Amino acid sequence: MTTISSNLQAIQAQIFSVAEDTGRKPSEIVLLAVSKTFSAVQVAEAFSAGQHCFGENYLQEALDKQQQLVHLPIVWHFIGPIQSNKTRAIAESFAWVHSVDRLKVAQRLSEQRPLHLPPLQICVQVNISGEQSKSGVSPEDVLDLVKALVELPNLKLRGLMALPAPSESEAEQLAAFKQVADLQFKLKQQGFDLDTLSMGMSHDFPRAIAAGATIVRVGSAIFGARH
Ligand SMILES: *Cc1c(COP(=O)(O)O)cnc(C)c1O
């Protein structure tokens, strides 16, 4: 067995056991393999080990890999910062976008989504940690963005994505993820039909699952350290 396939097995086992321990259904948690900086060969290797969803941060790198891997039915997720002049290629080449944090970008993605494709699946990126990161809408502004987003015809709003500031403390990690889950809960109470919480990475995904994550975005624990 290769390193990638044994890493995938170990992570799936961990997802399963954390879900069981925290009263979650393992089947409602999707592992998104974050393949930024890793090669098409490594993605293909993960695919043949049963991994079908891959996340990419950098558009050109992602398009190059997609071209090399057109023969594989991979579900591609865009998870990186979005420049508005890149929305057309994103709308044309991905099934999901996790990093929507402003209406202008959402409007462009909707206008530019090819009509022969299903609606683009969207998460709104929330900036839970305040000043730490420039990406993400602030919790106070989420409701307005969500209200506008659900009116856009070629997008399907699925939920929230978060990338909390790194913390060594597992309690702090859990608290940050719970804030995101709480925001999503409030939006659902207001009538928005949301089923996705994209949160948790290699170092903190067990806490994200404990707080309610339905997609964990794991890179280095699958592919090794990035250089
Ligand atoms: C790189 C990245 C990940 C994966 O990080 P790892 O620490 O390698 O698991 C997850 N989400 C986003 C948005 C990323 O940029």
The ligand as a Gaussian input file, in Angstrom:
#p B3LYP/6-31G(d) Opt

LIG

0 1
 C       -4.363000      24.252000       2.554000
 C       -5.767000      24.329000       3.028000
 C       -6.349000      23.261000       3.737000
 C       -5.608000      21.998000       4.119000
 O       -4.617000      22.269000       5.056000
 P       -3.743000      21.069000       5.716000
 O       -3.191000      21.693000       6.928000
 O       -2.711000      20.708000       4.707000
 O       -4.671000      19.953000       5.998000
 C       -7.672000      23.384000       4.083000
 N       -8.395000      24.472000       3.782000
 C       -7.871000      25.519000       3.123000
 C       -8.723000      26.707000       2.816000
 C       -6.540000      25.475000       2.736000
 O       -6.023000      26.532000       2.090000

